[in-house]
């Protein structure tokens, strides 16, 4: 293989690697930001004065999987979800939370935990978006006295033994670093190619 052929192969390989990384970064950003611990999520809602969307599911539930693959992948639903604290918990691990009996259960509350809407069925993207808009229409939510007290004193009435998990695990500022590295890689490959061509 000639020098030009080798450089072309390296260049194509670099482009393919960069493309696969960019696809994974875009897909990671295009998801609902879930909190996987109920007490932590409710504390966040009080602190940030945001309404809450709670998804109570079971891993064996086909209707829950359908919502994961369709409803929660809808761009409008994802965009609206940024205005909520989104809590995702397994029903059998939560006892009778919100009178849970079977999955899926979707509950919307205000920042203080007062129930605004409950739906114990599989929701389409359109159904979810309609509920999200209706809940947001009832904002702004007045901050509760309990939330103010916990912010001032740093105490919380909730049991925070568990920690919040981030599904995507994305590093802040990763996009900018990735773009710079991609640009430098392309420049290096092209400069090598030009040098070899001149020789």
PyMOL commands that set and color helices and strands:
alter all, ss='L'
color gray80, all
select helices_A, chain A and resi 3-29+38-48+62-69+71-73+75-81+91-93+97-99+125-137+145-153+174-198
alter helices_A, ss='H'
color red, helices_A
select strands_A, chain A and resi 34-35+51-57+84-90+105-109+115-119
alter strands_A, ss='S'
color yellow, strands_A
deselect
rebuild
show_as cartoon
